[in-house]
């Protein structure tokens, strides 16, 4: 079983750690939606996520995070609450 990771957020305090692409993280500042994708087989509450542009790049590599797709990803750590805010902004229901 994987041990849970935590992140200390200035706004939300101690939260579960999550990972998103740099573009989703930047959207929390710009407030401009960039899309929100995650692995189809994900079972966790907050799976790793990436934006529309990163999704298009990874399609060009046959679904592999390699080359330009990996280089532009720029993984960022977000706390669970920031992740939820990013998902609401970028993947409105």
N, C-alpha and C positions, 0 to 999 in steps of 0.2 A: 504494500500500500504506500502511495506517495505521501510524504509529509506535507502538510499545508504550509504555504509560505505566507508571510505577512508583509505589509507595506505601511510605513508611517506617513500619513498624509497631513499636510499643514491644515487642510480644510476639514477633513473627516476623521482624523485620528488614526488609530490602528485598525487596519482593514485587511481582508484577504488580498494578496498580490495577484494582479492580472497583467497580461501582455497584449499590446496592440501595435499596429504600425504607427510610424511617426505622423502620418497624415491624419489619422483618427485623433491622436493626442493633440495635434495642432488645431483640430476643429473645435476643441473645447475652448480655445482662446478666440478663434475667428468667428465661431458660431455658424460656420458655413458647412452644411452637410456634405460628406464625401463618400457616403456608402458604408456598409457594415456587413462583412462576410466572415464566416467561421467554418471550420471543417464540418462536412455533412455528418460524419460519424461521431461528432463530439457529444459527450454525455455530461460534461461538467456544467455547472450553473453559469460560469463565465469563461467560455473557451477563448483561446487566442483568436484575435480578430484583425482584419485588414480591410482597407478601403477599396473602392471601385477601381482606382488606377492600379493598385497593387494586384488586384484580382485579374485585371486584363494582362498585366505583365507575367503573372504566374501561368496563365493559360498558354502563353507563347513558349513556355519551357515544358509543356506537357504536364503541368501540375506540380513541378518541382521548384522548390525555393532555391534557385541557382542563378548565377550570372547577374544580369540586370535586375531580375525580380528580387533576388536576395539583397543586392546592393541598395535598392531604393526602399526596401522595407523599413529599415531604421527602427528596430523594435524598441518600444518604450514601455516602462513599468507604470501602471496606474493602480490606484487603490480600487477596491471593489465598488465603492460609491461613485468614484469618477468614471469607472467603466460603465456603470449603469446610466450615468448622465450621458456619456458618449453614445451608448447604444440607443437611448431615447432620441437624441439629436439626429443620429445618422441612420437609424432604422425605425422610423415612426410606425406605430401599429395602427 
